[in-house]
Amino acid sequence: MQDLAMISLELVQNSLKAKALHIDLSFILNQRDGTSSLIIKDDGSGMDEVTLSKVSSPFMTSRTTRKVGLGVAFFTQAIQQAEGFVKFESKLNQGTTIQGTWKTNHWDAPPLGNLGEVVLIALQSHPDLHLVFTFSFNSSVYTFDSKTFETSIAPVPISELAILKWIESEINSNIENCKGEIDHEKS
């Protein structure tokens, strides 16, 4: 089973291939209503209605190196296995939004994985990308905005490996802090 980090990395790479300059990547875990969501919104090239209607098929791809595209298909399968649904919205030349919502405690629910690494890889390969990462757990919310952060460390470039590793660590630490809320609620 793939984890959400690997699945979301595939989807972020799709956004980057669609020439997105801004990506919002959100993970919302709500223990109170028992659902979790992954939402990716980009300002890339978007899709026409015909392409959008075929997007979850593994035989639909814009790649020329192979005739299958598995990122969206794996995402759809993982979410549906956990009694969830997937929604795609896209407008040509305006961008795409992908949302998957599933039952958090379902035994087939995908694990989170290393979400900080997703941000590291995206920014390492596209340092000019404006990436806003949000992790929400019940009422705790953590947001990382790459452009706000980049401004705070200028003139050091965000693409420096030491900076990227720090970002990865900081994101993962803040995710754990948000998830720590459940321990306080049980006390």
KAPEJO-V745746 format. One record per helix or strand. SS is the DSSP state (H for helix, E for strand). FROM is the first residue (numbers start at 1). LEN is the number of residues. If there is no record, write none. Layout:
BEGIN
ss:SS from:FROM len:LEN
ss:SS from:FROM len:LEN
END
This chain:
BEGIN
ss:H from:4 len:14
ss:E from:22 len:9
ss:E from:35 len:8
ss:H from:49 len:6
ss:H from:71 len:11
ss:E from:85 len:7
ss:E from:95 len:9
ss:H from:115 len:11
ss:E from:130 len:8
ss:E from:140 len:6
ss:H from:146 len:8
ss:H from:161 len:19
ss:H from:181 len:6
END
